[in-house]
Amino acid sequence: MNKNVRLYGFNNLTKALSFNIYDVCYASTQRERRNYIRYIDEEYNSERLTKVLTDVVDMIGAKVLNISTHDFDPQGASVTVLIAEDELAPAGDTILAHLDKSHMTVHTYPEYHPETSLATFRVDIDVATCGEISPLSALDFLITSFDSDIITIDYRVRGFTRAVDGSKLFIDHNMTSIQDFISPEILEKYDAVDINVYEANLFHTKLLIKELDLQEYLFNADADRLPPEERMEIAASLRREMIEIFSGRNIY
């Protein structure tokens, strides 16, 4: 927020951050793929996801109003956190506040390919805030909280607020690219592409991991025990899967 601008009333801009994170794995048999899904489902259950979101709440300086969690059968989990810029006190059967109530959600989608040895773990995260709070400050933490091979991020500022002279403000902070809010150390690991519509305060960034350490992508297997030809074939299949997810279309 530009501290030099005095507002008439309160800041009612809505800032929405939404992104998908994908982690790709190679499991040689259908049994191993099922075991991978089971492992991921236990590793990223609703309890751990709740910890991630509540840490984000602390980072952006908000307050938790309510938390709703669910672990799905056979796999997947969801967490929704209702937040506010300030703590809200109930009055009777209602809660009284300015329009600063916001929310965060996270959903997981473990799945595997029906015909190949690839499995994918997808995480969808949405953060919507009102007022001066911006979710961009938590980007590094959210990215590093998961194994992130492909990341697609959207950020949108909607609505307007007013300065004391009555002029409208359609965004309250300088914004060129989402990449400006990601640390150089993280960006160094990815190829990144931007698609931004500045007139609409709409920003989009896609990231694709640059280097593949094959051992990190094998589930219950040792890369050194595989023949060179098989290692190359597995690496190529992983890269093809990542490129298609990154591109948003079937290419191969």
ABEGO torsion letter per residue (X at the ends): XBAABBBBEBBABBBBBBBBBBBBBBBABAAAAAAAAAAAAAABBAAAAAAAAAAAAAAAGBBBABBBBBBBOABEBBBBBBBBABBBBBBEABBBBBBABBBBBBBBBBBBBAABABBBBBBBBBBBBBEABBAAAAAAAAAAABBBABBBBBBBBBEBBBBAAGBBBABABBBABAAAABBAAAAAABBBBBBBBAAAGBBBBBBBBABBBAAAABBGBBAAABBAAAAAAAAAAAAAAAAAAAAGBBAX
